[in-house]
Amino acid sequence: MARTDRGWSGPSFIGLGTFLDTLRSATATQAGMSFSAEGRGCNQSFGHIEVLDIVPNGNTIQRIHVRFEHHCESPTNFPLKGELRIFQ
């Protein structure tokens, strides 16, 4: 995830499950994931997201556990892999 002037930029999704073939921006039917830092980002994003646990609380997330893999510009480029756990 990247810190920006407007907050955090990272995966966009809703619900439990595995989301394959993520796009740069989420749509109504497909998850999105984009990472940027220091004014740099990807024109095209490829990857997948696995939501293992999520507990929403209104417009915020109380608890989340996510694994992801992200490729910038090409699905064959070196991946950014990560896992995010936030428990309150």
C-alpha positions as CSV (number, residue, x, y, z in Angstrom):
1,M,0.0,0.0,0.0
2,A,1.2,3.5,-0.7
3,R,0.6,6.6,1.4
4,T,-0.7,9.5,-0.7
5,D,-1.8,13.1,0.1
6,R,-5.4,11.8,0.0
7,G,-5.0,8.6,2.0
8,W,-3.9,5.1,1.2
9,S,-3.8,3.6,-2.3
10,G,-4.0,-0.2,-2.5
11,P,-6.4,-3.0,-3.2
12,S,-10.1,-2.3,-3.9
13,F,-12.5,-5.1,-3.2
14,I,-15.5,-6.2,-1.2
15,G,-16.1,-9.6,0.5
16,L,-14.4,-12.9,1.2
17,G,-12.9,-15.0,-1.4
18,T,-10.2,-15.1,-4.1
19,F,-10.3,-12.5,-6.8
20,L,-8.4,-13.4,-9.9
21,D,-7.3,-11.2,-12.8
22,T,-7.5,-7.9,-10.9
23,L,-7.6,-4.7,-12.9
24,R,-5.9,-1.4,-12.2
25,S,-9.3,0.0,-11.1
26,A,-12.2,-2.1,-9.7
27,T,-15.4,-2.5,-11.7
28,A,-18.8,-3.8,-10.6
29,T,-17.7,-7.3,-11.5
30,Q,-13.9,-7.4,-11.1
31,A,-11.6,-6.5,-8.3
32,G,-9.0,-3.8,-8.7
33,M,-5.5,-3.3,-7.2
34,S,-3.1,-0.4,-7.8
35,F,0.1,0.6,-6.1
36,S,2.0,3.9,-6.4
37,A,4.8,5.8,-4.7
38,E,6.6,9.0,-5.2
39,G,4.6,9.9,-8.2
40,R,5.2,6.6,-9.9
41,G,2.7,3.9,-10.7
42,C,1.6,1.3,-13.3
43,N,-0.3,2.0,-16.5
44,Q,-1.5,-1.6,-16.4
45,S,-1.9,-3.8,-13.3
46,F,-2.2,-7.6,-13.1
47,G,-2.6,-9.9,-10.2
48,H,-4.9,-11.6,-7.6
49,I,-6.3,-10.9,-4.2
50,E,-7.3,-13.5,-1.5
51,V,-9.5,-12.0,1.2
52,L,-9.2,-14.4,4.2
53,D,-11.1,-12.4,6.7
54,I,-12.9,-9.0,6.7
55,V,-15.2,-7.4,9.2
56,P,-16.7,-4.1,8.1
57,N,-17.9,-1.5,10.5
58,G,-20.0,1.1,8.6
59,N,-17.8,2.8,6.1
60,T,-14.6,1.5,7.8
61,I,-13.0,-1.9,8.1
62,Q,-12.6,-3.2,11.7
63,R,-10.6,-6.3,10.8
64,I,-9.0,-7.6,7.6
65,H,-6.6,-10.3,6.5
66,V,-5.6,-10.2,2.8
67,R,-2.9,-11.9,0.6
68,F,-2.1,-10.4,-2.8
69,E,0.2,-10.6,-5.8
70,H,0.6,-7.6,-8.1
71,H,2.4,-7.3,-11.5
72,C,3.2,-3.9,-13.0
73,E,2.8,-3.5,-16.8
74,S,2.9,-7.2,-17.7
75,P,1.6,-10.4,-16.0
76,T,5.1,-11.9,-16.6
77,N,7.0,-9.0,-14.8
78,F,8.4,-9.6,-11.3
79,P,5.6,-9.7,-8.7
80,L,5.0,-7.6,-5.6
81,K,3.7,-10.1,-3.1
82,G,2.3,-9.3,0.3
83,E,0.0,-10.0,3.2
84,L,-1.9,-7.4,5.2
85,R,-3.4,-8.1,8.6
86,I,-5.2,-5.4,10.6
87,F,-6.9,-6.3,13.9
88,Q,-8.5,-3.8,16.2
